[in-house]
């Protein structure tokens, strides 16, 4: 057998098997996210180098079987089965979890039977050693017919051996493991006429996959379907028999390679679970964990936030002092720097939140959260599988909505997509934090419980409650059609991979700043234009006069008058009658309008409005400006009622164009994003109205 | 006997399934006829069940568990206080 020149390698395996760690170990920093539109998991591509040779490695989504149940798993199916797929590999590395070989080998054997060269990378053998199980790697390799290389990606052992094997060991066409595919031999003969060179198993996969979108050209699919009809193929019967047969073969293979007669199973996970999933202590611990996370996000981030605030003020002063006056400097300082500062100041909170979410996932506790809450989710017509996307909505609705692809049930998936934006996302954090620090007094109870923190927690709970409530309501509007199972794995507990946590914190913050930042920058500039120039500047009627400032108070009001006669002012005043009943004034009106692009723009808008407002001498930070803002009768603009009303509005309104774009992509129609926009804004208005009127009494 | 009828701590052999379509997915997750399945716990509200099978710990809803047919292991029925 001639070793084929290997260029493209695919990395596959069960979820939680250590596949991603191996990918990182092989590619180091030479990786990027591949362009697979609309996929939840990051399909990563990277390069590995060894002995002057370069290999392109693609990290495919983890799956238990080649038969896809979700859209992510379909990628594995498409890439491996379709030889014309641009990412179809020359060889496959199957990552197998050695501590639970049986199920991992099922998938391994399916891949081997596809006829692509395979190497098995065996992970978790340290667990085997701890449990006193002896695994004969050579025997296993012989029985499977492919090289088996034990690796530990975290410690990088075995990885070099794997790399040197990439060239030598990738032989042509391994022997199929599942020899007697349960198809009529005549079917196989006719099938091979359509697909010359295909293995028996490939033909079987074509047979069972013919009704689905599997990337094959339509005429090929038609021919297969004709064949299927001719031979009376029953897919589920075939699949069922295959699975059972494979397990029988694998049983034999395992018996001859493993000696677990003296196995001492690990107790740690069980002991932890006894407490963490206990009927009483489980939910209590869960609530405590959530409480800690939210208090941390608010309190821990306090110091970095202050630094960023003073840093922004410093930069602004510096620029003003050193650059010539004029519109360009104004644009820079009041439009760009102010807007940007208002966004960067919230990176600490976002990073901390994402850090916690990653830790929850890495340790395995996230699945316990799904387990504990499954029954509650069932009562609103969803399953524990919706908990993770919804929880991700606490960071950002965009990846959360993409994460719903793992929900096989289309109806549940749609509902989850519709309610997730109610979850308090990170973009609302800047808005909440600003409003709370302006309108809620900084009181501490019992010396450590912060009133502001409590209000933040209440806002979070409000979002969660509304999403559950809407899901419940949708139970009666969007009917259930049940077809796939709600079985979930509870992996062993593991220490979090701290490097992974830090990388995620950095990447997610970067995404937030860069992607939200683009929108915010553009809007900041437009806003600055709208707020600095008015109808008078382009020769329209109602030229606003510019009163000469005398005292400090008058300075601010003078500039404020200027703002009122700008385009923005006119627009804000135009919608004032609509938003007055919910306690908003024209400045908030402008902010609400611009926030329909992205919620956190509210902060940038406020920054721009108030720094445009202030004169050269005094740079006031946004918070101060808002707190000092008085209306014409000398009352605080940001009264308790108004602040609460604003908070409630931002909790429920659909104010994120990116979310709507993702919803459109996932539901493949404009219908749902439009519906979502309408009902969310309606709920926000009604709730704000109720809140404002209530607290104005 | 159905899986959800086991007591906490009880072990049993999987003998079959009463739903063909779901059976494949269950088997792919490790619920294979002939394997020992061990009911570890029930979630705080009684549903879903946490079981140990083929070396994996899985969370299975009661409504799915009724599809899995089991035969209790005769001798070792250990009852762990729930």
Interface residues (C-beta under 8 A of the other chain):
Chain A: X64 X65 X67 X69 X99 X100 X102 X103 X106 X236 X237 X239 X240 X243 X244 X247 X269 X270 X273 X274 X277 X278 X279 X280 X282 X283 X367 X370 X371 X372 X374 X375 X376 X378 X383 X384 X483 X484 X485 X486 X487 X488 X489 X490 X491 X492
Chain B: X20 X21 X22 X23 X24 X25 X26 X27 X28 X29 X30 X32 X33 X40 X41 X42 X43 X44 X45 X46 X47 X48 X50 X54 X55 X56 X57 X58 X59 X60 X61 X63 X64 X82
